[in-house]
Amino acid sequence: MTGFFAQSIRRRLILQLLVVAALLSVLLYFSIRSVADDAVETSADSILGAATMAIADQLRGADEGVEVDIPYSAFSMLGSISQDRVFYRIVVGGQTITGYPDLPNPPQGASLLSPVFYSTLFRDTHVRIAAVERAVLVERASVPVLVMVAQTRQGQAAIVATMANRAAALGLGFFAVAAVLSLLTASSVLRPLRRLAGAVGRRGPQDLRAVTGSTPAELAPFVLALNGFISRLRGALSRTETFITEAAHHIRTPLATVRAQAEIALRQTDDAETRATLHKMIRAVEDSSRSASQLLDHATVVYRTDQRDEAALDLGLLTRDIARRLEPTAEIRDLTLGLTLPETPVEIKGDPLLIESALRNLVDNAIKYSLADGRIDIALTVVDGRAEITVADTGRGLSGATAQELTERFRRGVNVADVVGSGLGLTIVAEVAAAHGGRFALTENTGGGACARISLPLR
């Protein structure tokens, strides 16, 4: 449960507010009940005291002793608020002259000039007793007379219970209102955070501006840290792009120079051993150059996947341009390039550099692994609202490998060990297709060779 609430600031805030509301509701209930209990008891004591005083006021001295005429009003006022039982006792000179002789006396030391109230257990029931003492002249002598009136507490308890129920209902109502206010408060408190998250989330991958705008003071450290991170990320991406560009130049140029010098030396020597060594050198340089080029191409793809510079592209024109540029390479290997394009433009939205890199690797792979005097067919079609480019060759085929295996980095088929390659060409194609919401498939041709198919959503 702790982990559940720790995952959401909103849940934690609502929980804390509800706990506070519950505590306040309980406190409200007990406060109202305590005040109600005191108020009811004070009112009952006032009536009980008035009844006791009414009886005490009827005490008279006579020759034979003390006379008392208990007024009916004393008991009628006690019955006006409840149907409790009433007991009384009148003590003259320490002797009970009327009433219940076992009614408990008031506490020792209590002043009886005004009514004294006390509670006790009488005849298996709780009673509230009021006691007052008067001095009555009997034969010119002052005689103390103690008047006690008791009343059971069922009516008082019923009134307190009714008020307690109302207090409980009030507490529950307060809690319900507090719960609704907690939800509204949590939403209000988190609204600036959601607004900030929405503003950042709506940005494109190339929008690395600092976050500006009015935010609460509590979010200022977060915004400051976020802007610092964006600044560092912008610098790191700029350095990465610069490194890739410079690396491409500083690696390809020396390798091209070494290869040119080796080819010149090969033409100038007639020594068989030297020629064999130079052939190996040229092959190694070619292998290194190709690997370096594809590593840099792959680094560019990885870098630009989240930094795509998307634009509207005519896929037909781009495919024709790739075919024309690679046609000389195909002719050197005695291969025929067939190109089939639709008459109308096929537009997609994507990064020109990435799409071009994927198509170039797709056709280059077909040329590399095709047999001499073979044919490569390049076709662009529109299928189910998607642009589909198919490159089919009559080469070595897949030799049992799956598309998933051959698109792994540095993974090559078992039948191409004698061909220079890095194992990154199809990886680049698959990653570019995925970055543009497309699909890449690789299957065996029925008549031999392989068929590569890349599908991209139309603009």
VONUGU-803053 format. One line per field, with one value per residue (C-alpha): residue number from 0; residue in three letters; y, x, z. Coordinates in steps of 0.02 Angstrom, whole numbers, plus 50000, padded with zeros to 5 digits. Each point is the difference from the previous one (the first is absolute). Layout:
n <- NUM;... $
res <- ala;... $
y <- Y;... $
x <- X;... $
z <- Z;... $
***
This chain:
n <- 0;1;2;3;4;5;6;7;8;9;10;11;12;13;14;15;16;17;18;19;20;21;22;23;24;25;26;27;28;29;30;31;32;33;34;35;36;37;38;39;40;41;42;43;44;45;46;47;48;49;50;51;52;53;54;55;56;57;58;59;60;61;62;63;64;65;66;67;68;69;70;71;72;73;74;75;76;77;78;79;80;81;82;83;84;85;86;87;88;89;90;91;92;93;94;95;96;97;98;99;100;101;102;103;104;105;106;107;108;109;110;111;112;113;114;115;116;117;118;119;120;121;122;123;124;125;126;127;128;129;130;131;132;133;134;135;136;137;138;139;140;141;142;143;144;145;146;147;148;149;150;151;152;153;154;155;156;157;158;159;160;161;162;163;164;165;166;167;168;169;170;171;172;173;174;175;176;177;178;179;180;181;182;183;184;185;186;187;188;189;190;191;192;193;194;195;196;197;198;199;200;201;202;203;204;205;206;207;208;209;210;211;212;213;214;215;216;217;218;219;220;221;222;223;224;225;226;227;228;229;230;231;232;233;234;235;236;237;238;239;240;241;242;243;244;245;246;247;248;249;250;251;252;253;254;255;256;257;258;259;260;261;262;263;264;265;266;267;268;269;270;271;272;273;274;275;276;277;278;279;280;281;282;283;284;285;286;287;288;289;290;291;292;293;294;295;296;297;298;299;300;301;302;303;304;305;306;307;308;309;310;311;312;313;314;315;316;317;318;319;320;321;322;323;324;325;326;327;328;329;330;331;332;333;334;335;336;337;338;339;340;341;342;343;344;345;346;347;348;349;350;351;352;353;354;355;356;357;358;359;360;361;362;363;364;365;366;367;368;369;370;371;372;373;374;375;376;377;378;379;380;381;382;383;384;385;386;387;388;389;390;391;392;393;394;395;396;397;398;399;400;401;402;403;404;405;406;407;408;409;410;411;412;413;414;415;416;417;418;419;420;421;422;423;424;425;426;427;428;429;430;431;432;433;434;435;436;437;438;439;440;441;442;443;444;445;446;447;448;449;450;451;452;453;454;455;456;457;458 $
res <- met;thr;gly;phe;phe;ala;gln;ser;ile;arg;arg;arg;leu;ile;leu;gln;leu;leu;val;val;ala;ala;leu;leu;ser;val;leu;leu;tyr;phe;ser;ile;arg;ser;val;ala;asp;asp;ala;val;glu;thr;ser;ala;asp;ser;ile;leu;gly;ala;ala;thr;met;ala;ile;ala;asp;gln;leu;arg;gly;ala;asp;glu;gly;val;glu;val;asp;ile;pro;tyr;ser;ala;phe;ser;met;leu;gly;ser;ile;ser;gln;asp;arg;val;phe;tyr;arg;ile;val;val;gly;gly;gln;thr;ile;thr;gly;tyr;pro;asp;leu;pro;asn;pro;pro;gln;gly;ala;ser;leu;leu;ser;pro;val;phe;tyr;ser;thr;leu;phe;arg;asp;thr;his;val;arg;ile;ala;ala;val;glu;arg;ala;val;leu;val;glu;arg;ala;ser;val;pro;val;leu;val;met;val;ala;gln;thr;arg;gln;gly;gln;ala;ala;ile;val;ala;thr;met;ala;asn;arg;ala;ala;ala;leu;gly;leu;gly;phe;phe;ala;val;ala;ala;val;leu;ser;leu;leu;thr;ala;ser;ser;val;leu;arg;pro;leu;arg;arg;leu;ala;gly;ala;val;gly;arg;arg;gly;pro;gln;asp;leu;arg;ala;val;thr;gly;ser;thr;pro;ala;glu;leu;ala;pro;phe;val;leu;ala;leu;asn;gly;phe;ile;ser;arg;leu;arg;gly;ala;leu;ser;arg;thr;glu;thr;phe;ile;thr;glu;ala;ala;his;his;ile;arg;thr;pro;leu;ala;thr;val;arg;ala;gln;ala;glu;ile;ala;leu;arg;gln;thr;asp;asp;ala;glu;thr;arg;ala;thr;leu;his;lys;met;ile;arg;ala;val;glu;asp;ser;ser;arg;ser;ala;ser;gln;leu;leu;asp;his;ala;thr;val;val;tyr;arg;thr;asp;gln;arg;asp;glu;ala;ala;leu;asp;leu;gly;leu;leu;thr;arg;asp;ile;ala;arg;arg;leu;glu;pro;thr;ala;glu;ile;arg;asp;leu;thr;leu;gly;leu;thr;leu;pro;glu;thr;pro;val;glu;ile;lys;gly;asp;pro;leu;leu;ile;glu;ser;ala;leu;arg;asn;leu;val;asp;asn;ala;ile;lys;tyr;ser;leu;ala;asp;gly;arg;ile;asp;ile;ala;leu;thr;val;val;asp;gly;arg;ala;glu;ile;thr;val;ala;asp;thr;gly;arg;gly;leu;ser;gly;ala;thr;ala;gln;glu;leu;thr;glu;arg;phe;arg;arg;gly;val;asn;val;ala;asp;val;val;gly;ser;gly;leu;gly;leu;thr;ile;val;ala;glu;val;ala;ala;ala;his;gly;gly;arg;phe;ala;leu;thr;glu;asn;thr;gly;gly;gly;ala;cys;ala;arg;ile;ser;leu;pro;leu;arg $
y <- 50000;50118;49970;50029;50173;50042;49988;50144;50172;50025;49842;50045;50176;49939;49868;50128;50121;49861;49946;50180;50014;49836;50059;50166;49909;49888;50153;50091;49852;49987;50189;50014;49850;50071;50171;49920;49890;50151;50106;49866;49964;50186;50020;49845;50060;50169;49918;49876;50142;50105;49853;49975;50186;49999;49862;50087;50161;49911;49954;50077;49993;49949;49960;49815;50009;50035;50007;49973;50013;49923;50102;49909;50122;49930;49831;50066;50102;49842;49906;50138;49942;49812;49854;49961;49933;50124;49967;50121;50002;50129;49985;50101;49996;49844;49907;49961;50064;49962;49927;49861;49977;49909;50144;50039;50156;50136;49991;50048;50182;50063;50171;49982;50185;49976;49835;49872;49876;49827;49836;49828;49825;49981;49841;49933;50156;50158;50155;50183;50077;50182;50039;50162;50039;50124;50055;50000;50078;49875;50062;50143;49878;49983;49825;49948;49922;49909;49984;49876;49969;49864;49963;49857;50043;49904;50158;50093;49852;49995;50185;49981;49848;50097;50144;49878;49923;50171;50038;49838;50047;50172;49921;49884;50145;50100;49853;49981;50185;49991;49850;50095;50152;49886;49940;50178;50060;49860;50038;50186;49976;49883;50101;50105;49839;49923;50162;49998;49817;50033;50147;49894;49848;50098;50048;49919;49902;50150;50128;50017;50175;50043;49982;50171;50065;50030;49856;49987;50038;49818;49944;50125;49880;49864;50119;50061;49821;49955;50150;49952;49823;50066;50113;49855;49887;50131;50016;49811;49977;50140;49921;49830;50067;50090;49843;49891;50126;50019;49814;49963;50119;49951;49813;49988;50118;49910;49830;50062;50065;49835;49904;50115;49982;49811;49990;50108;49886;49848;50065;50041;49833;49833;49902;49865;50002;50189;50001;49870;50108;50156;49908;49952;50179;50072;49875;50041;50188;49974;49897;50131;50143;49914;49954;50177;50074;49888;50027;50187;49978;49899;50131;50133;49897;49973;50185;50063;49875;50117;50157;49973;50147;49944;50069;49951;49879;49934;49819;49968;50134;49944;49818;50048;50104;49856;49880;50118;50027;49814;49950;50014;49884;49875;50010;49961;49838;49967;50024;50071;50124;50000;50149;50005;50162;50062;50141;50110;50066;49895;50120;49954;50101;49958;50045;50009;49947;49847;49943;50022;49900;49858;49990;50010;49858;49897;50013;49988;49836;49929;50048;49928;49831;49974;49884;50064;50023;50006;50121;50115;50063;50158;50038;50136;49968;50065;49863;50035;50181;49962;50024;49835;49984;49825;49952;49824;49920;49833;49981;49883;50009;49992;49825;49960;50157;50103;50187;50023;49918;50096;50169;49979;50107;49920;49845;49929;49846;49843;50004;50173;49981;50038;50167;50160;50059;50060;49924;50171;50032;49911;50064;50178;49959;49922;50142;50135;49911;49984;50183;50054;49882;49879;49815;49902;49822;49882;49838;49872;50019;49853;49991;50032;50155;50113;50124;50150;50104;50164;50074;50181;50097;50127;50184 $
x <- 50000;50144;50075;49830;49980;50186;49978;49875;50015;49814;49954;50118;49930;49819;50039;50080;49855;49874;50093;49998;49814;49963;50092;49908;49834;50034;50055;49841;49892;50077;50000;49814;49959;50097;49918;49827;50027;50051;49856;49869;50068;50003;49820;49944;50092;49914;49828;50047;50068;49844;49889;50106;49992;49810;49983;50121;49901;49845;50084;49911;50032;49857;49977;50003;50150;50032;49860;50029;49873;50083;49938;49936;50098;50165;49968;49909;50152;50107;49882;49994;50157;49997;49907;50135;49965;50013;50051;50006;50050;49977;50111;49964;50131;50079;49834;49908;49823;49941;50063;50128;50110;50136;50028;50186;50053;50103;50191;50078;50052;49887;49925;49810;49952;49965;49953;50140;49996;50077;49976;49993;49927;49831;49897;50100;49980;50101;49919;50041;49966;49978;50014;49970;49992;49889;49987;49823;49948;49911;49953;50124;50138;50086;49980;50100;49892;50081;49899;50061;49918;50066;49958;50053;50104;49916;49924;50165;50090;49871;50022;50190;49988;49889;50122;50146;49916;49979;50182;50050;49896;50079;50173;49964;49934;50155;50109;49905;50020;50183;50026;49929;50104;50154;49976;49977;50149;50113;49950;50028;50169;50062;49929;50160;50102;49886;50006;50190;50006;49880;50104;50158;49910;49933;50175;50080;50162;50101;49921;50131;49957;49999;49833;49925;49835;49923;50013;49969;50148;50003;50034;50139;50141;49928;49988;50177;50066;49901;50071;50175;49973;49933;50152;50120;49904;50004;50188;50025;49895;50094;50167;49938;49945;50166;50096;49905;50029;50184;50025;49923;50122;50156;49972;49941;50130;50157;49928;49962;50177;50076;49893;50049;50184;49984;49914;50139;50131;49906;50005;50186;50064;50017;50055;49870;50026;49991;49843;49919;50045;49930;49839;49979;50037;49871;49870;50039;49989;49837;49933;50055;49930;49833;49990;50046;49872;49861;50047;49989;49838;49929;50059;49912;49841;50005;50032;49866;49866;49942;50060;49914;49987;49839;49942;49888;50093;49959;50052;49998;50129;50109;49994;50044;50147;50067;49985;50094;50141;50026;49976;50188;50041;49871;50073;50175;49928;49903;49833;49841;49898;49814;49900;49810;49920;49820;49951;49937;50111;50005;50024;50050;50054;50171;50182;50081;50171;49932;49886;50141;50119;49875;49965;50184;50042;49855;50057;50184;49969;49911;50147;50129;49921;49936;50089;50076;49879;49857;49855;49938;49822;49954;49815;49900;49814;49859;49914;49861;50048;50185;50149;50090;50174;50052;50179;50011;50163;50057;50147;50049;49839;49984;50072;49870;50023;49850;49973;50009;50171;50071;49943;50099;50156;50158;49901;50032;49943;50106;50016;50079;50167;50095;49908;50058;49869;49972;49831;49920;49911;49838;50007;49999;49852;49898;50035;49955;49837;49954;50043;49876;49861;50037;50040;50144;49989;50127;49952;50071;49958;49913;50129;50148;50068;49918;49858;50013;49845;49984;49828;49974;49840;49947;50002 $
z <- 50000;50038;49829;49919;50077;49979;49812;49993;50079;49972;50095;50143;50010;49997;50132;50116;49979;50033;50157;50064;49956;50092;50155;49997;49977;50151;50101;49947;50053;50174;50024;49957;50108;50148;49983;49980;50153;50105;49934;50032;50173;50042;49942;50095;50156;49987;49997;50137;50108;49971;50054;50157;50043;49972;50131;50119;49987;50068;50166;50153;50186;50116;50185;49966;49879;49817;49874;49813;49861;49845;49852;49845;49891;50066;49921;49847;49947;50014;49887;49871;49907;50026;50080;50130;50173;50144;50182;50145;50183;50138;50153;50159;50136;49925;49991;49836;50016;49824;49838;49969;50153;49901;49878;50018;50095;49912;50009;50165;50014;49862;50026;49995;49994;49814;49917;49990;49856;50000;49908;50077;49983;50085;49992;49850;49897;49976;50074;50010;50171;50054;50186;50094;50187;50089;50180;50069;50169;50110;50173;49978;49959;49830;49930;49843;49864;49852;49840;49865;49832;49880;49819;49886;49846;49859;49925;50010;49919;49860;49964;50000;49884;49879;49996;49982;49848;49926;50038;49913;49847;50001;50012;49854;49898;50041;49947;49836;49960;50050;49885;49852;50044;50015;49822;49937;50102;49936;49820;50027;50083;49863;49855;49978;49995;49868;49901;50005;49950;49856;49938;50000;49927;49851;49945;49851;50012;49939;50116;50136;50058;50184;50087;50035;50064;50169;50121;50188;50112;50057;49820;49970;50054;49887;49850;50035;50004;49841;49907;50056;49935;49833;49983;50033;49881;49863;50019;50002;49841;49913;50045;49942;49832;49978;50047;49875;49860;50038;50026;49830;49918;50097;49980;49820;49925;50065;49953;49824;49986;50058;49876;49857;50040;50013;49831;49921;50077;49936;49821;50014;50063;49913;50152;50037;50188;50008;49894;50116;50151;49917;49955;50183;50052;49879;50062;50182;49965;49906;50145;50126;49896;49980;50184;50052;49880;50062;50182;49971;49904;50144;50125;49896;49997;50189;50029;49880;50051;50139;49910;49834;49882;49919;49833;49855;49885;49827;50025;49812;49965;50144;49943;49821;50063;50106;49852;49884;50123;50029;49817;49960;50145;49934;49823;50065;50071;49838;50087;49925;50103;49964;50066;50009;50064;50001;49884;50141;50142;50159;50146;50175;50150;50067;50026;49826;50064;50090;49858;49875;50111;50016;49812;49957;50119;49933;49817;50045;50093;49849;49887;50120;50019;49822;49880;49837;49854;50124;50012;50137;49992;50097;50010;50088;50027;50111;50101;50128;50023;50021;49885;49972;49923;49945;49954;49929;49943;49929;50117;50141;50098;50188;50024;50132;50106;50053;49979;50189;50005;49852;50067;50160;50009;49927;49953;49825;49904;50002;49809;49981;50089;49839;49974;50086;50123;50178;50043;50026;49834;50040;50180;49932;49886;50141;50122;49873;49958;50185;50034;49863;50055;49859;49982;49926;49935;49921;49912;49880;49815;49918;49859;50114;50082;50129;50002;50118;50030;50095;50032;50055;50038;49870;50043 $
***
